[in-house]
Amino acid sequence: MTTTVSTEAGGRTVRKDAPGAARGSRRRTGRLRRAGLPYFLLLPALILELLVHLVPMVIGIVMSFKELTQFFIRDWSTAPWSGLDNYTVSVDFDAPVGEALLHSFLVTVAFTLLSVGLCWLIGTAAAICMQDTFRGRGLLRALFLVPYALPVYAAVITWVFMFQHDNGLVNHVLHDQLHLTDKPSFWLIGDNSFYALLTVSVWKGWPFAFLIVMAGLQNIPRELYEAAALDGAGVWKQIRHITLPSLSAVNQVLVLVLFLWTFNDFNTPYVLFGRTAPEAADLISVHIYQASFVTWNFGTGSAMSVLLLLFLLLVTGVYLAVTSRGRRTSRV
């Protein structure tokens, strides 16, 4: 920066910035504005994210430390503090509340593992089969994505009609046509409700796995398969030694997303069974809803929600740590 010095009458010295310094200052201001513009444009989305997710989460955590029942719904801030009592009741597995929560947690774990595993298996198999060019491949790809594109409520309500005991399509096919059962089964109550819920979850979840795996397969060079075929490797060896290792990064993200979506799924069991799910299909999301909005004990329900959040954070952290360590080991 350059300045000019002039002396006026009376001996007073005046410093004036040179024109080049003013232009440099304006350029720096322009660069700062251009650099800050993306953050300014993201500001509305960040504010909305805080209002939609972070603020309700903080309120839920505060509610978990209060004795919030139906008597304090009008003004929940006046509910007395209960400390860790809600958490103590939730994890007391010898008491009815804790025992029911543990049963719901175990059902959810079994349901999530089966659903995620089947979604990944079916989606990966379909994506691999759709890699080869044949007549009608585009139509099949579009049809495979229909369950994922349908609104959840419309799709699950259709399954409710199909699982009806007297006039449902499932009993008509299994009992009347194929004669696989001695009598029509009850699919929406009893032990069969778990299999009905699993069927609907896999049906609407595997197209997402198919879409992600199909996108990942586009990044695998075809030359690898051609070289493996020349070396005498069959289809299964190509899948084992080329396809699956190349999809490891995609599968790590896919499995984590499917796990979180399935473990937290509320819409499917709620639409399929209503406000009260059968014991065999009592997922923890519906169980927390019942503890909050059916028994009107929002303090205990909030404590269960916080425990669920901590469990998912723990599983996610361990999963990311294990998978990142596996990637570093494979690179070495």
N, C-alpha and C positions, 0 to 999 in steps of 0.2 A: 504494500500500500504506500502510495506517495502522497505527500501533503505539501502545500505551499504556505509560506510564512510571509506575512505583510505587516508592516509597522505603520500605524496610523498616527495622527497628530496626538501629542500628549504622551508618546512612548508606549502605547498599549499594543501588544502583539496579538494578532488574530491568525488562527490556524484554519485553513480551508482544505477540504478533501479534493484531491485531483479527480477529474472525470473518470479515469480508469478505475479508481477505487470504488466509485459509485456503481459502475457497471459490474464489477466483481461481486459487490454486495447483492445486487439484484439477481445475478446468476445463482449465488448460493441460496437465496430465498426461493428461487424457482425450483432448484433441485430438491430443497426440503419439501416444498409443496408436492412435487411429483412423487417423492418417496413416501410421503404421508397419505397420498390419495388412496392407495389400496386399503390401508387400515381404516380410513374414514368410511370407505364404502362397505367394509365389513362390520362397522360398528352397529348398524341396525340388527344384523343377524346375531351378533354377540349379545346385544341387549335382549332380543327375543329368546335366545337360548337360556339366558339367565332367568328370565321370567317364567319360561315354560318348564325348565328342568331343575335348575339349581335352587330357586326359591321354594318350590314345593318340597324338594328333598330336605332342605333345612327345616321347614315347618314340620315335616313328618318326623324328623329326628327329635325336635322339641316336643312334639306330641307324645313320643314314646316314653318320655319321662314324666308324663302327667297322668293323673287318674281321670281320663277323659271317657265318660260314659254318656248315655242319652240325656242325663240331667244337665249337662254342660254344653250341649250342642249349640244352643243359642249364642253363647259367647265362650268359645273353647279356651280363651286366654285366662278365664277365671277358674279353670279346673285346678284342683290342688296338685302340688308336685308329689310324685310317688317314688322318685329316685330310680333305683334299679328293680323295683318290684315287678314291673311288667316283663322285664327280661328274665327275672327269676322264675316267674310263673311259666314263661314260654319254654324254658330249658329244663324244667322239672319234669323229667320223663316218667316219674312215678305217679304224677298227678294226671287227671283227665286231659287238661289243656295241653300239657307237654307231651303226653303220650300220643294224642291225636296229631300234634304237629310233627312229631318224629315219624309217625306212620305216613303222613302226607309227604314228608321229605323223602322217605325211602321210595314211595311210589313214584315221585317225580324223578328221582335219580334213575330208576329202572326204565321209566318211560323215555327219558331224555337219551339215555345210552342206546336204547333200541331204535328210537326214531332217528337220531343223528347217524347211527351206523347204517341203517337201511337207506336213508336219503342219500348218503354219500355213495353207497354201493350201487344203487340203482342209477343215480345221476352219472357216476363215472362210467358205468357199463354202457349207458345210452349215449354218452358223449363220444366214447371210443367207437361205438358202432356207427355213429353219424359222421365219422371222419372220412370214410371212403365215399367217393362220388357215385351216386346211382339215381335212377329215375324216381322222382317223388321225395328226394331228401329234404328239400325246402319245406314241403308240406308237412312232413313228419316233425321237423324241428318246430314248426309253428304249433302243431297239435300238442307236442310235448310241453309247451309253455302255457297252455290254456289253464291248468290248475293254478299256476302261479299268478296268472293275470286276472283271474276271477276275484271279485270281492269276497272277503272271508265269510261274511254273513250269508251271502247268496249260496256259496259253495257248501257251507256246513249245514244250512237248512235243507239243501237237497239231500245230503247224507242222512239227515234226521228222517226224512220220508223213506229213504231206502232201507233204513234199519228198523222200520216199524215191524211189530211182531206179526200182525195178521195179513197185511197187504203190502209189505215192503219187498223191494226187488231182491235184497240179499237173501231173505228166507225163501223167496220164490225160486231163486236159482239153486241154492244149496239144498233145499228140502224137496221142493216139488219137481225140479228138473233133474238135478244130479243125484238126489237121494243120498246125500252125504250125512244127513242128520236124521235121527229118529222122529223128531218133532220140531216145529219152528222154535227158534231160539229167541230169547230176550237179549237184545244187544245194547239197550240203553239203561239197563239195570243189572245188578248182580256182577259176577266176575267177568262176564263177557264185555262189560262196558270198557274195561281196560283195552281189549283188543279192538273194539270199535273206535276208541279214541286214537289208538296207535295207527290204525288204518287211515283215518282222516288226516292225521298229522303227516304221515309219510306221503300220502297222495298229494297234498298241497305243498310239501316241502322239497321233494326230490327235484322238481323242475329248476329250482334255484341252484341246486348243486350241479345239475346238468348244464345250466347256462354258464356258471363260473368255470367248470372244468373244460367245457367246450372252448371258452375263450383262452384258457391256459394252453390247450393243445395247439392253438394256432402259432405259438412261439417255439414249438419243437421243430427243428429242421427235418424235412423229409429225407434228407441225405442219410441221416442216422438210421432210419428204417431200411433204406435201400442197401446200405452197407451191411447191416445186420442180416438182411435176407440173403445177401451174397455169401455171408459167412455160414449160412445154414441155420440161423436162428428162426424158430417158429413164432407164431403169433403170441403165445403165452410168454416166451422168453423176451420178446420185444416189449411186451407190456411190463414185465417185471423189471427189466434192466434198462429200459429207455423211458417208457411213458411215466411210470410211477416216480422214479427219481427226479425226472424233469418237472413233475407237478408237485414236488414236496412243498415249495414255498406257497403255491396256490392252495394246496390242501390244508396247510397249517392255518391260514386265515379262514378258509371255508369252514373247517370243523369248529373253530372258535365262534364264528358268527352263528352257525347252526345251533351250537350248544346254548349260547345266550338267548337266542330267539325261542328255542324250544323250552328251556327251563322256565322262562318268564311268560310263556304263552297263556293268555287268559281268554281270548276270544273263542278259540276252538272249544274248550270244555264248557264254557259258559253257554254258548249257543247250542251245543250238542245236548247238554244235560239240564240246563237251566241254573237257577240260583243255588241248588243243592246237588252237588255231584255225588254219584255212588261212591261207596267206600273204596272200591277197587280202582276208581279213576279220580281219586281226590287229590288233584294236583295242588301244589303249595300256593299257586297264585289264586285259585278259587278258594282255598282254605283261608287265606288271609282276608279275602273279600268277605267270606262268611263271618269271620271273627270280628270284622269291622262293621259291616253294614247289615248283618242279620242279627247278631247278638248285641250290636250297638256298643261294643267295647273298643273304641278307637285307640285307646292307649295300648292295649295288648296287641291289636292289629298293627299299629305302627312299630312296636318293638319287633314283631315278627318280620316286618318289612325291612327293618334295619339289619336284622340278623341275616336275612336273605341277601341283602346288598353286600354285607361283609363276606359271606360265603362266596358269592360270585366274584368279588374282587380278589379273594384269596386264590380261587381256582384259576382266574385269568392271569394273575401274577405268576403262579407256579407254571402254568402252561407256557407262557411267553418265555420264562426263564429256561425251561427245559428245551423248548424248540430253538431258541437262539443259541444255546450251548451246542445243540445238535448240529446247527448250521456251521458254527465255528469249527467243530470237530471234523465235519465233512470237508471243509475247505483245506484244513491242514493235511 
